Each structure stands twice: as structure tokens, then as C-alpha cells.
Amino acid sequence: MELNLFENNSENSLVEIIGNKIVVSSRQVAEHFNKRHDNVLQTIKNNLLNFKEITNWFYETSYTDDKGRVYPEYLMNKDGFSLLVMGFTGKEAMLWKIKYIEAFNAMAEKLKLIEQQEIGRIIERMKGKEIRKTLTDAIKENVPESPHKRFMYKNYTDLAYKKVFGMNAKQIREDRGLEKGDSLRDYLSVLELKKLKGAENAIKGFLDMGYSYDEVKNIMSEKYLA
């Protein structure tokens, strides 16, 4: 899966992420360092890949040109790139080496930040599931039995969503262009998940104190309730 982490920028677009690895293609290297691509391929295949210690630095793949013809190319990580261009000399080659190293480093920092954010989101998602379960249990225990009780789970959930987003679950889904089968909470940020967890926890507390749905609804609509 490719991730476009940067805006359209000549330096930051030098590298890309494929399969959670930061790579550059042999074609791109050939173009920027003014080399024939077939010569670059030969160097990688016949020289560098003779050393089994570095085979995981390169990945053989292919591309299709504008005439529909398929040709081989290699994707390489920062170590593979550094080894390949080590012998390229001249001022222009040095400038491109610097640009690529900066691009690799910048992308690595961006990827690290995204991974940290995703870990935080997963943690909040797990915490939210626990609160969600306690809210479900509170509804089961505190809401009187009736033919309409099954609708109360959705009603209380929508109270939490409205408190945080000003919209119910269906409206949020439509607003964000999500399909009916998509799990809405999988598309919320860490901050949104934290706020939703707080709202559901508050509703659970009010139910435990014996408040009715209308009473909880009125309380949750108060602006002073964070």
C-alpha cells in the first residue's frame, strides 16, 4: 500500500512508502544521476546482489511504459540506495545524493509520527470499547423493559455522538462519506475517540444514578458539560 505523506514537493516526492518501507526506484535513480537504466539494473543484479547480506535492501519488480510494454526495475531502501550511488561522482551527483538522503530521513520521521499516532488511536479505541461495554451493561440494567428498549442502545449512542460532534452517527457517516458497513469509530482521531469515551462514560454514570433518557438527554445538551 502506498502512502502519500507529503504535499507535492520536488524533494519530498523523491521517495515513497510501499509495504511500510521507504523506497526509491532504480528508474528514478537512473534519471536523476544521468545513467542508463539498463546499466543501473546490471549493477544491482550482477554486482550488488551477489552479496546475500544485502539482498533485502533491493526488491525486483516491474513497470509498464506508455506503450504498454513491461520492463524490470528494482525498488531499494536507504541502505540499498546509498550503496548503489556510492561510486557516482561529480558535483551534480553529490547534490542528488544529499537530496535523496534528506528525503529518506524526512519520510522516516513522518512515518514514525504516523505510526505513533496510529498506536495512540488503537489504544483509545480499545479503551472506548471497554466504556462502550459498560454503557451497554448500564442500559441493560437500568432501562425498564419494553418493546422499545432495543432502540435505546442507538438512542444513547447518538446522545454521545451529538455531544461530541453535534450530529448523530448516521449524519457523521454521511458527512465523512463512509459506507453503511464501515465502522465509524475506526475513522475517528485519537482526540475524537477520547471525547466520545468521555461522553459515553458520563451517560453511563447518569444511568447508574437512575436518570431517565429524557433527563440524560437534557443534561447532555447543556453547554457547560464538557
N, C-alpha and C positions, 0 to 999 in steps of 0.2 A: 504493500500500500504506500503510495506517495503522499507526502505531506508538504504542502506549500506553506512554509513557515514565515516567509519573508515577502514583503511587497516587491513589486517589480523593480529590482535594483541590479545593475550590471555586475557588481561584485558578489552580492549575497546570492545571486542566482547561479553562481558557478558550480555549486554542489547541490545535491538533492538527497532526500531520505527515501530509501527503498528497503522494505523489510526491517525497519528500525535501525538501519545502518546508513551512515553518511557516506555517499559515494560520488564519484565523478566518472564519466565515460571516457574510454580511450579515444573516441572520435573527437570529443571536446578538447582533450589534451593535444591531439594532433593538430587541430585547428589553431589553438592559441599559441602553440610552440612552433608553428610553421613546419610541421613534419607530415610526411605521407602516412596515412592511416595504416596502410598495409605494413609499413616499416615498424610502426609502433606495435601492431599486433605481433609481428615476428619477434620483436624484442621481448615482449611479455611471454609469448608461448615458448620460444626456443631458448631464451636465456633465463629470465626470472623464475619461471615456473619449474625449472629444473631443481629448485631448492624446495623440498617439501615443507620446510618450516614456514614458508610464506604463501603457500597455496590458498589459504583462507583470506589473503589480502586481495585476491582477484576473483571475479566471478564472470565466467563466459556466458554471453547472451547474444542476442541478435537484434537488428533493426531493419526496418523496411524503408527504402528510399522513395522518392516521389514518383517513381515509375513502377512501384510495386515489387521491386527486387529485394531479396533478403540477403543481408550480409552479416558477418560476425562482428562482435565488438566485446570489449571487456569493461566491466564496472570494477572500480577499485576504491578501497578506503584510503584514509590519510597516509597510512604507512606504505601501501602499495604505490600511491601517487608519488610520495617522497622518494622512494627507491627508483621508480621509473624515470623521474626527471632529474635525478642526481647528476647525471652526466650532461645534461643540456646546459650549454654555456652561452654567454653573451648578456648584455645589459637587458635586452627585452625579455629574455628567458628568466632572468633573475627577478624582474618586476612581476612576471606572471607567477613565479613560484611564491612570491610574497603574497600576491592577491589570493592565491588558492589556499595557502596556509591560514591566512586571516579568515577566509570564508569557511574553512573546515572548523576553525576554533569558534567562530561566531555561531555556526549552526549547532555545534556541540553544546554551547551554553544555552541556546534556545531550546534544544531538545531536552536538556537536563531540567530546565524550568517547567516545560510542559509535562514531563514525567512526574515531577514533584507535585504539580497541580492536580494531575490525574490521581496520584496516590491519595492526596488530601480529599479529593472528591469521592473516591471509593470508600474511604474511612467514614466520611459524613453520610454516605449512602447506607452503610452498614448500621451506623448509629440511628439513622432515620427509620430503618426497618424495625429496630427494637422499639422505638417510640410508637411507630405505627401499630405494632402488635399490642402494646399496652393500651392504645386508644381503642383498638378493635375490641379488646377484652372489656374495657370500661363501658363501651356501648352495649355489649352483650349483657353485662351485669346490671347496668343502671337504667337502660331504656326499657320501659314496660313492654311486654309482649303485645303485639298487634299485627294485623295483616300488612301494615305498612312499615314494620320495623326494619325490614331488609333495605328499605330505601334510606334509612338513617345513616348507614355507613357512608354512602355517597354524599348525603347532605352535610355531615360533619366534616368530611374531607374537603368539600367545596368551601366550607367556612374557613378552613385553614388556608386554602389557596387564595380566597378573596382577601383575607387579611394580609397576605404577603404580596400578592400580585394585582389585587383589585379585579380579578377575573376568576371564574370557576375553571375547573380542569378542562372542560370542552373548549372554552374560549381561549385558554392558553395554548392548547393544542393547535387550534386553528390559527392563532396569532403567530405561532412559530413554524407553521407549515408542516406539522407532524402528521403521520398517518394514524389511523384509528388504532392499529395494533402496536404502535410504538409505546414504550414505557416512558411516560412524561418525565419521571424523576431521573431517568438516565441522561436527560438533556439539560438538567439544571446545573448551575455552577455551585461551587463549594459554599459561597455566601447564601445563595438561594436555598440550598439544602439545609443550612443552619437555621435560617429564618423559618422555613417550613417546619422543621423539627421543633422549634420553639413554640410555634402556633399550635401544633398538634399536642404538644406536651401541656400547654395551657388548657386546651379543650378537655383533655383527659382529666386534669385537675378539677375543672368545673363539674364534670360529670360525676366524679367521685364525691363531690360535695352535695350532689343531689339536684343540681340545676337542670331545668328543662331545656329543650332545644331552643325555644324562643328566648329564654333568658341568656343562654350561651351566645346565641346569635347577636343579641343586643350588646352584650359585653364585648364581643369580638369586633363590633363595629365602632367601638369607642376609639377615638384617635389617640388618647393617652396610653392605650395599651400597646406597648412596644412589640 
